Amino acid sequence: MYRAAGRGYGIVEVKPGQKKGAGKLNLEHLSMKIDPRKEWRQTFNEGWRIFRDWFYVRNMHGVDWEAIREKYALLLEHVAHRADLDYIFGEMVGELNAGHTYVNWGDFKRVKRVDTGLLGAVLAADEKAGHYRIQHIFAGENWNEETRSPLTEQGVDIREGDYIIRLNGSDVSLNDNPYAFLENTAGQRVEITVKADLKDKDARTFWIRPVVSEIRLMYLDWVRERREMVERLSGGRIGYIHVPDTAVDGNRELFKGLYALRHKQALIIDDRYNGGGWSPGKMIEALSRNVVSYWHRRDLRLRPEPMYAHDGPKVMLINHYSSSGGDNFPYWFRKHKLGPLIGTRTWGGLIGYGWSPGLVDGPSFAVPMSGIVGTDGEWVVEGVGIHPDVEVYDRPDAVAKGKDPSLETAVEYLLKELKKNPVGKVTNPEEPDRSGWYEKQIH
């Protein structure tokens, strides 16, 4: 039996010279009766075998995997829904005490999601006025749909402090939940009417397109706050780059930051909340560059070579939400001696995984297939994480007050480093005088 291109199947003899499409089956009227309990038992056994055969070490972390199968198989007769089997899988693979053991959902109907449109703003209830006031508008980056901020788009003149009077054709007061008027409006055009002063007769009405999520907008806002904080605390001497992951976004933000901030005397690389991705080799390579020489052009500043190299001191911020590639990034940072790590111990989930073949009803597993070993020949990082050189805990009460203890510690450290070892500034040398140079060489 073979699977043809697309979704077709066929049956042919196993011998040379078979023609393409030979023995293809007509499945147009095929129907299948499934006994869920029998299918779930088969699925359970197949999932157990996948981990047995694919796990990165044969000893299964010292766990008796056969005993684990027997232990969890007892629960199969109590499974009443495919989601119950997913729960059993999660508990079973959790016995291995390994990161990146993900279980995809099985085949069952999901509730249809109805997205509420969002304004990209923080609303505050003004009890005295009886209306919601726009307390803060997320700036966003409107050239990207994922970071589009509806109240800042071209032609929309809405400001922080304005009151919302009407929304999507309905009057809005504190008796209402304003988001009830935005149900199922993400990406659609809706009307919004605002006033700067409720006594003002002139209301302003605009058409906006609410967004489905404000997470990326909040993230950008958080990064801007950190960048401005570093600029203020360091007097403009230190640059700040947050690296959200070690995949596409993280590489883009790091390289973008190095281009824009190469003139700064020192750098803070923020790995906190890093969601992981790939090995950070290229990222560390970029951070390790040193200036080799400069190019002079008439009436212009010297251009360093490599162009985007940074010679000043650096630190990296880490926390317990720095995970996977977010564990590996500070590991490499320390191995290359690029600077101290400040914050709290990272998550400790650094193990390579691959997706298994699909089970009978479609889902698959992420199975740890490679572990990380240090240059000393010992297992590293996985299950342990990376400890900071300077431990600082970002206490929630301090963060709620607008502080950032780890960041403030990093700025303080770098300013001391710059005082001890000032970064030299190379300026254009005097223009060379080579008149009569050949004659001078002869004599």
GIZIBEL-V992080 format. One record per run of one state. SS is the DSSP state (2 for helix, 1 for strand, 0 for the rest). FROM is the first residue (numbers start at 1). TO is the last residue. Records with the same first field share a line. If there is no record, write none. Layout:
SS=FROM-TO / FROM-TO
This chain:
0=1-1 / 4-8 / 11-23 / 25-35 / 55-59 / 63-64 / 74-75 / 79-81 / 95-102 / 104-115 / 117-117 / 119-120 / 127-130 / 138-144 / 148-149 / 153-162 / 168-169 / 172-177 / 184-188 / 196-203 / 210-210 / 212-214 / 235-237 / 243-245 / 247-247 / 262-265 / 271-276 / 278-280 / 289-292 / 296-302 / 306-313 / 319-324 / 336-340 / 344-350 / 356-364 / 372-372 / 374-378 / 380-389 / 392-395 / 401-404 / 421-436 / 443-443
1=2-3 / 9-10 / 24-24 / 103-103 / 116-116 / 118-118 / 121-126 / 131-137 / 163-167 / 170-171 / 183-183 / 189-195 / 204-209 / 211-211 / 238-242 / 246-246 / 266-270 / 277-277 / 293-295 / 303-305 / 314-318 / 341-343 / 351-355 / 365-371 / 373-373 / 379-379 / 390-391
2=36-54 / 60-62 / 65-73 / 76-78 / 82-94 / 145-147 / 150-152 / 178-182 / 215-234 / 248-261 / 281-288 / 325-335 / 396-400 / 405-420 / 437-442
